[in-house]
Amino acid sequence: MNEFNDELSHKQIITLLKQHLSDSEGVEEAKINPQHGGLFNHIVRVNFGEQTWFVKQYLNKNVSAVFTPPEIDKTIRAELAYKVHRLTLDLAKEQGLSVLPADIYYDESASCLLIAGINQPIDLVEFFSNGLYPKRQLLDLAQLMANLHQYTCQTADYSESEFYSNEEFRDFKLDLQYDGIVDQLSEDVRQTVLEVAARYKDQQVCVLHGDLNSRNVIFTLEPNGISGVIDFEQSHVGHPVYELTYLLSEILISTCYYTESAAAAADSFVSFIERYEVTVQTEELAINDRDFIAHLAIQAIYRIIGPSRNSWSFYLDEQSKQKVIDLGENMLRNLEQADQMMAKVRSGEPLEQAFSAYLPVSELS
């Protein structure tokens, strides 16, 4: 089987599962249902017997009505996603972490991944959008990412590899999330945003997931539910500050709306950072307070005004959205106070309060 149509047929999917799975009994009677895909992917869910698998096929055509991603060949994207995902799972197992999915296979001829299904999955966004911050699972996630960053930072085959650098996709993300929003910001913070993006391009120290948002982090609802991460195709070589703030900005956004959950949000936020810092042992991975605050502010604003804003701000009212924008802009205006802001966060202050410490009195009401 060397040739495939743009999208795999039912018969081709069954054949792939037979080729890669040690137990494919009953696959001939499998139920196959299309799923919502990514920027240029075709995904189906396959159920047979007691098994569930997702077949993710990478395409050379853009299926997104919102984004125009770079034209990187599907075989490169599929191989990159598989190799970084496989490495992350292997490192987790070495550390005794129980993570999901349980297994993943790569079929080069079809440019697709076969990903084991998960029992009773729930996306992290379902927690954040309801003012919930599952600390234990977030700590596992921090350790999972720290393992990936630590290993690839210390291994030149990853950190100095043109294949893993994926600069074309990295620059697409920066153009979208940083350069692409400056015209919507107050004039006095625009140059700061551009400088943060430019500086990040020079911070190439380890392999990142590259798209660590709450829709790509999944938990199970079982009593000892464990966490997992999916969709590694935007992996690139960069600095952890981008990865961590990419996710933590969503906690900041949530706490601006669910003010009654401020203490729990702050606890999970700082615990995530501390678990990450305890796990990594490499100076190159250290998080600079100024860089952290800058990226956190920009990522929070982007999720309110960027083209995918409805995916992250769907539960916010207009007042809360404006609060996030105002807070983010003033964080950018006060980067010289970044160490004081982070000291307040680490001491347990609610996030909005810690980051509002240097706002004019008239803007605190």
N, C-alpha and C positions, 0 to 999 in steps of 0.2 A: 504493500500500500504506500505508494510514493507520491500520489497526486491527490489534492483535495480541492473541493470547490471553495468559494469564499466562506461559506458556512458549512460545517459538517452536517452530513445527513444522519438520519436515525441509524442507518446501517453502519456508517463509519464510526459513530460514537460507541455502538455496541462492540465493534471490532477492536477499538482502542482499549476499552475496559477489559476485554478478554486477553489482550496482549500483555497488559501491565499488572493485572490483579491476580494474586495467587488463589483467591476465592471469588470466582465470578459466577457461581451457581445461581441460576434464575435470571441472569442478565438479559436473556433473550426476551423475557416478558417485562423488561424494565419500563417504567413510566418516565418519560423525558419531558421536562417543562422548561421553556425559555425563562431566563432571569434578567433583571436589569443589569446591563453591562457597564463598562467604563468608557473611556474616550474612544477607543477603537478595539473593542473586544466583543466577542460573542460568548455568552455564558448560558449553560443549561444545567438544570438539576436532574439527576438520575436516581430513581428509587427502585430497588429490587431486593426482595427478601427483607432482611433487617438492615440492609446497607443503604447509605446515601452518599453519592459522590457528585462533585461539581466538575464539569468539564469547561475549562476556560480557554477559548481559542483566540489567539492574537491575530489581528487582521491588518492589512495594509490600507485600510480605508477608515476615515474618521466617522464615527457613528454619533458623535456629540453635536447637539444643536447649539451648545454654549461656547465650547472651546475649540481652538484650532491648534492642536499640539504639533510638535515637530515631526517631520516625516522620517522616523527611524524605522528601519526594516523590522517586520514582525518577528523574524527569527532572532534578532539581537535582543528585542524587548522580552521575548519569552524566555530566552536563555538567562538573561540578567535577573529577571524576576525569580526564576527557579533557583539559580545558584545562591542568591542572597537569602531567599526563604529557606532553602535547605540548610545553609550554614547556620541560620538563626535557630532552627529546630535542633540541629546537632549540638550546638553550644549549650542550648537549654537542657538537653538530656544529660550532657556532661556535668552540669551544675545541679542536677536533680530537680529541675523545674518541670512541672507538668504543664505543658502548653499545647495549644491547638493550632492547626489541625493535626490529627494523629499521624498523617502521612501525606505525601505529595509525590507525584510522578511527572516526568517531563517527556513528551513525545516530540522529538525534533522534526520529524517528517510532517507533522500536522501543526507545528508551532502552537502547541497547547499544553496546559497543565491539567492533571487529574488530581483533585483535591478532596481529601476525605471529608465527609459531612460531619456536622456537629449536632449532638443531641440537645434540644431545647436552647438554641442560641439566642442571644440578645446583644444588640449593638450597644457600645458604651454611650452613644448619643441618647439612648433611651433613659439612661441614668441622669446624665447632665441636664437634659431638657426637663427633668422632673425634680431638679434640685438635690440629686443624690450623687455621692462621690465614694464609690466602693473602694475603701482604702486598701484592703488586702490584695485585691486584684490589681490595683494601680501600683502597689509595691512590686508585685511580680513583673508587671510590665516594665517598670523602671529598671529592674535587674536584667530583664531580657534584652532591653536596648543597650544597657551598659556592657553586657557580654559581647554583643555584636560590635559596638564601638571599640571596646578595648582590644579585642582580637584583631580586627582589621587595621587598627592604628599601628599595631606592633608587627604586622605582616605586610611587607612591601608588595607582595603579589596582589594585594587588595588596594592599599592606600596609594600606591604609585602606578596603578594600572589604568591605561587609557580606556579599557573596556568598562571597568567599574566607575570611572570618573563621570561618565554619562553627562558631560558638560552641556550638551545640547538641551537635554531635558531640564537640567538644573537652571540654565539661563532662561528657559521658557517659564519656569515657575517664578523666578525672580522678576522677570518682566511683567508677569501677571499680577503678582501679589505685592510688589514693591513699586517699581516704576509705573505700573499700570494704574495705581490709585492716587498718585501724587496730585493730579489735577483736581481731585475731589477733597483735598485736605487744605487746611489753613496754610497760607503762603509761608508763614514763618517756620513750618516744620518740613516743608517739601525737600529741601536740600539734605536735611538729616536722613530722611528715608532713602534717598538716592545714595548717600554715603554709606549707609548700613549695608545696602545691597552690594555695592562695589567692594566693600571690605570683605564681605562674606565669600566672594569669588576667590580671594587669596587664602582662605582658611580651609585648606584641603588636608584633613588629618585622618579621617576614617570613613568607612562606608556607612551611610544612613539608610533607613527605610525610605525616607524622602516624601512620604505622604501619610505621616502618623496622625491621622485625625480620628475622631470618635466613631466614624462609620467603618473604619478599617480595624477597629479593636473590638473583639467579640468575647463574650463570657457565656458560660453555661449556667442554667438556673438550677442545676443539681445542688444538693446540700454542700458539697465541697467543690463548687464550680470553679473552673480554671479559665485562664485567659488565653487569648490567641490574637495573632496579628495576620492580616491578609493583605494582598495587593502590593507587592514589592517592585512593581515595574518602574516606579519613579526613583528607585535607589540611585544614589550618586555619592561621590566622595565630597565631603564637606565637614562642617563642624557641628558637634552635638547641640550647640546653642540653638540652631535652627530646628532640630528635631524635637527638643524638649519644649520649646516655646510654641511650636506648632500645635502640640496637644494641650499644654497647660493654658494657652489662651482661651480655650473653651471652658475651662473651670472659671477663669476670670469673668468671662461673659455671663456664665450661668449665675454666679454669685451677685452680679449687678442686678439680676432680676429676682432671684430667690434670696433676698436679704436675710430672711429668717434662718437660712442654712449657712450663713457666713462663717461660723466657727468650724463647721464640718468641712467646708470647702477649703478654708485656710489650712486645716490640719492635713488633709489629703495632698494639697498642693506642696506644702513644705516637706511632708514625709516622702513624696515622690522624689523631690530634689535630693534629699538626704540619702535615700536608698541608692540613688544613682551615684552620688559622690562617694559613698562608702565602697561601692562595687568597683569603680574605675580606679586604677592606680597609676595612671599615666599623666604627666604634667600637661601634655598637649591637649588633653581632654578637659582640662579645668575650665569652669564656666566663669567668665568675666562678668561682674555685676552690670556694668554699663551695656555690654552687648546683650545680656539677657533681658534687661528692661526694654531696650530698643526693639529687639525682635518680638518680645511679648506684646508690646504696644501695637506694632505694625500688624502682627498676625490677628490680634483682636479686632482692630479696625477693619482689616480686610474681610473678616467673616461677617461684618455688618454691611459693607458697601461693595464687596467684590461680586463678580458674576454668579458665583455659587452661593450667595448669601442666604437663600431660602433653605439651604441644607443645614445651616448652623443657627440661624436666627428666627426660625419659624415659630418658636414659642414665646418670643419677646414682644412686648408692646413697644410702641414708638418712643416712649419716654426712656425705656431701658436701652434701646438701640442708641439713642442720642447720648445717653450717659456713658456708654462704652466708647463712643467716638471722642467725646470730650475728655474722658479719663485717659485714653490712649494718646491723644495729642498733647496733653499736659505732662504725661510721662516723658514724651519725646522732648518737651521744652525744658525738662529738669533732669536731664541725664547726668549732670554733674552731681546730682544728689542720689545717684543710683545705689551707692553702697549703703546710704541711710535707709532707702526704701527697702532694700533686701534685708537689712538688719531688723526692720520692723516685721517683715514677713516671717523671718526665721524665729522671731520672738513669739509668734502666734497671733499677731494682729490680723483682723479680717482684711482680705486683699484690697477691697475698695478703699478702706480706711488707710492702709499702708501706702497705697499708690496715690492717694489724694492728699497726702501730708503737705505737699508743697503747692497745692492749688491756692489761688487767691481766695480770700474769705468769701467773696461774693459768689464764687462758683461752687462752694461746698453745700449750698442749700438744695 
